[in-house]
Amino acid sequence: MIPRTVFTKTLETILLVVLCFVVFAPMLGLALWSIAIRWYWPHVLPQDIGLDYWKQALGIERSLAIGAVSITDAFNTSVVIALIVVVIVMVIATPVGYVLARYKIPFKALIMLLFLMPQAFPQQPVFVNLLLTFNRIGLSGKIPGVVLVHLMVCLVFAVWISSAAFKSIPPELEQAARSVGASGFRTFVRITLPLAAPGLLASAVFVFLTSLDEFTGTFFIGLPFVTTLPMLLYSSSGYNAQFASVIAIVLLIPSILFMVIIERFLKGAYVGGMGA
């Protein structure tokens, strides 16, 4: 009879291997496709590999033979939009999150729920309606219109995480500063804000990644003049798996880097305070 500890360890090992396969196999597939010049069935590995698609995508080489284009313009547009969205969202979410965390305001739970409403309904009908409105006021097909759509999508993450970050700070620290003569603004700037900075950083990272990867709103509002990396990925995925894989990896790299930052700075206390 197999000892229980051996059986448990074996089962845990099998589950870990399966989990690693589920997580990393798609990434390995992307990596292989991004360097595959020729890869046809039934070959397990590419018959011919190279960096042709990477060179084309990064603008190092120009050739129409492989059906890929430079992604630099789309990448720059995506980053600029994401940075603008981060600045605007954090300017709004930081004071709102502080108020929701510190003050007893009527219908606080309802207000927090309202921030989730854009995520509670199918996005396509919402964006179609926005497209009709933006057409009338001249915002469709322009970066300001895309920024407004991204604000609607990203604000929920910033408010909830910012509120949790401020809620995790003991109020006694602010009271101690006020008791020795510090003003409310000085207390917020010198005491509360530095302590909440890791949570606010995590909030900004979530906003940046969400904006960087946002496709649906950009598709409806940004076409035909605003092209971001997710839109370029969507348009190329149907005809060029290698080029689409390159774009997917480029989008994946900042996600991995920033998730490492989040894991380092986003404490359990912040997560536990969300929605409280």
C-alpha positions in Angstrom: 0.0 0.0 0.0 1.4 3.4 -1.0 1.9 5.7 2.0 -0.5 8.6 2.1 2.4 11.2 2.1 3.8 9.7 -1.1 0.4 9.6 -2.8 -0.2 13.3 -1.8 3.2 14.4 -3.0 2.7 12.6 -6.3 -0.7 14.1 -6.8 0.7 17.6 -6.0 3.5 17.1 -8.5 1.1 16.0 -11.2 -1.1 19.0 -10.6 1.8 21.4 -10.6 3.0 19.9 -14.0 -0.5 20.3 -15.4 -0.7 23.8 -14.2 2.6 24.8 -15.6 1.6 23.3 -18.9 -1.6 25.2 -19.0 0.1 28.5 -18.1 3.3 28.2 -20.1 2.3 26.1 -23.2 0.5 29.0 -24.9 3.5 31.3 -24.3 5.8 28.6 -25.7 3.6 28.4 -28.7 3.7 32.2 -29.2 7.5 32.1 -29.0 7.8 29.4 -31.6 5.4 31.0 -34.0 7.1 34.4 -33.7 10.4 32.9 -35.0 8.8 30.4 -37.5 9.5 31.2 -41.1 7.9 27.9 -42.2 5.9 25.6 -40.0 3.5 23.1 -41.7 1.6 20.0 -40.5 2.6 17.4 -39.5 6.0 18.8 -38.3 6.1 19.2 -34.5 8.7 22.1 -34.7 9.2 24.8 -37.3 11.1 23.7 -40.4 12.7 27.1 -40.8 13.3 29.7 -38.1 14.5 33.3 -38.0 13.8 36.8 -36.8 12.4 38.1 -40.0 9.0 38.9 -38.5 10.6 40.6 -35.5 12.8 42.7 -37.7 9.8 43.7 -39.8 7.6 44.4 -36.8 10.3 46.5 -35.0 11.0 48.5 -38.2 14.5 47.2 -38.7 13.7 45.8 -42.1 11.0 46.6 -44.7 9.7 43.8 -46.9 6.3 43.0 -48.3 7.2 39.4 -48.8 6.3 38.1 -45.3 3.1 40.1 -44.9 4.1 42.0 -41.8 4.3 45.8 -41.1 6.1 47.9 -38.5 4.3 48.1 -35.2 6.2 51.1 -33.9 3.4 53.6 -34.6 0.7 51.5 -33.1 2.9 50.8 -30.1 3.6 54.5 -29.6 -0.1 55.3 -29.9 -1.0 52.6 -27.3 1.6 53.8 -24.8 0.6 57.5 -25.2 -3.1 56.7 -24.7 -2.3 54.4 -21.7 -0.1 57.1 -20.0 -2.8 59.8 -20.5 -5.4 57.5 -19.1 -3.2 56.7 -16.1 -2.7 60.3 -15.2 -6.3 61.3 -15.6 -7.7 58.2 -13.8 -5.3 58.5 -10.8 -6.1 62.3 -10.5 -9.7 61.3 -10.1 -9.4 58.0 -8.3 -7.0 59.1 -5.5 -9.2 61.7 -3.8 -12.3 59.6 -4.5 -10.7 56.5 -3.0 -9.6 58.5 0.0 -13.1 59.9 0.6 -14.7 56.4 0.2 -12.2 54.9 2.6 -12.2 57.6 5.3 -15.7 59.2 5.5 -19.1 57.8 6.3 -21.0 58.9 3.3 -24.6 57.9 2.4 -25.0 55.0 0.0 -21.3 54.2 0.0 -21.9 50.6 -1.1 -24.1 51.8 -3.9 -21.5 54.3 -5.1 -18.8 51.5 -5.2 -21.3 49.3 -7.1 -21.9 52.1 -9.6 -18.2 52.1 -10.5 -18.6 48.4 -11.5 -21.6 49.1 -13.8 -19.5 49.6 -17.0 -18.2 46.0 -16.4 -21.6 44.6 -15.5 -23.1 44.8 -19.0 -22.0 43.6 -22.4 -19.6 46.2 -23.7 -20.6 46.2 -27.4 -24.1 47.8 -27.0 -22.5 50.5 -24.7 -19.8 51.3 -27.2 -22.2 51.3 -30.2 -24.3 53.9 -28.3 -21.2 55.9 -27.5 -20.1 55.7 -31.1 -23.4 57.4 -32.2 -22.9 60.1 -29.5 -19.2 60.6 -30.3 -20.0 60.9 -34.0 -22.3 63.9 -33.3 -19.7 65.7 -31.2 -16.7 64.9 -33.4 -14.8 62.5 -31.1 -15.0 59.3 -33.0 -11.8 58.3 -34.8 -9.8 60.5 -32.5 -7.5 59.9 -29.6 -9.5 62.0 -27.1 -12.5 59.8 -27.8 -10.5 56.6 -27.3 -9.1 58.1 -24.1 -12.6 58.8 -22.8 -13.6 55.2 -23.5 -10.6 53.9 -21.7 -11.4 56.1 -18.7 -14.8 54.4 -18.4 -13.2 51.0 -18.5 -10.3 51.7 -16.2 -11.8 53.9 -13.5 -13.3 51.0 -11.7 -9.9 49.4 -11.0 -8.4 52.6 -9.8 -11.2 53.5 -7.4 -11.5 50.1 -5.8 -7.8 49.6 -5.4 -7.1 53.2 -4.2 -10.0 52.9 -1.7 -8.5 49.6 -0.4 -5.1 51.2 -0.1 -6.3 54.1 2.0 -8.5 51.8 4.1 -5.5 49.7 5.0 -3.8 52.7 6.7 -4.7 53.0 10.4 -6.7 56.2 11.0 -4.7 56.7 14.3 -1.7 57.7 12.3 -3.6 60.6 10.8 -5.1 61.5 14.1 -1.6 61.6 15.7 -0.4 64.0 13.0 -3.4 66.2 13.4 -3.0 66.3 17.2 0.4 67.9 16.9 -0.9 70.7 14.7 -0.6 69.3 11.1 -3.3 70.4 8.8 -5.5 68.0 7.0 -3.8 68.6 3.7 -0.3 68.3 5.2 -1.3 65.1 7.0 -2.5 63.6 3.7 0.6 64.6 1.8 3.2 63.7 4.4 1.6 60.7 6.1 -1.3 59.1 4.2 -0.1 59.4 0.7 3.4 57.9 1.2 1.8 55.0 3.1 -0.7 54.4 0.4 1.8 54.8 -2.4 2.4 51.0 -3.0 -1.4 50.5 -3.4 -1.7 53.6 -5.7 1.2 52.3 -7.8 -0.5 48.9 -8.2 -3.7 50.8 -9.2 -1.8 52.8 -11.8 -0.2 49.6 -13.1 -3.6 47.9 -13.5 -4.9 51.0 -15.3 -2.0 51.1 -17.7 -2.2 47.4 -18.6 -6.0 47.6 -19.0 -5.7 50.6 -21.3 -2.8 49.0 -23.2 -4.8 45.8 -23.9 -8.2 47.5 -24.5 -9.6 46.4 -27.8 -13.4 46.6 -27.9 -13.8 50.3 -27.1 -10.9 51.3 -29.3 -12.3 49.3 -32.2 -15.7 51.0 -32.0 -14.6 54.5 -31.2 -11.1 54.7 -32.7 -11.6 53.3 -36.2 -10.5 54.1 -38.8 -7.8 56.6 -37.7 -6.6 55.4 -34.3 -4.7 52.1 -34.5 -3.4 50.5 -31.3 -1.5 47.3 -30.8 -4.6 45.2 -29.8 -6.3 46.4 -33.0 -3.2 45.5 -35.1 -3.2 42.1 -33.4 -6.8 41.5 -34.2 -6.4 42.5 -37.9 -3.3 40.3 -38.4 -4.4 37.2 -36.4 -6.6 35.9 -39.3 -3.9 35.9 -42.0 -0.5 35.8 -40.4 0.1 33.8 -37.2 3.8 34.7 -37.0 3.2 38.5 -37.1 0.2 38.1 -34.6 2.5 36.1 -32.3 5.1 38.9 -32.3 2.5 41.5 -31.4 1.1 39.3 -28.7 4.5 38.9 -27.1 5.1 42.6 -27.3 1.8 43.1 -25.4 2.7 40.3 -23.0 6.1 41.7 -21.9 4.9 44.8 -20.0 2.1 42.7 -18.4 4.7 40.3 -17.0 7.0 43.1 -15.8 4.3 45.1 -14.2 2.7 42.0 -12.6 6.1 41.5 -10.9 5.8 45.1 -9.6 2.3 44.5 -8.4 3.3 41.2 -6.6 6.0 43.2 -4.8 4.0 46.2 -3.7 0.3 45.1 -3.6 -0.1 43.9 0.0 -2.8 41.5 1.2 -4.2 44.3 3.3 -5.1 46.3 0.2 -6.9 43.3 -1.4 -8.7 42.6 1.8 -10.0 46.2 1.9 -11.5 46.2 -1.5 -15.1 47.0 -1.4 -15.2 47.1 2.4 
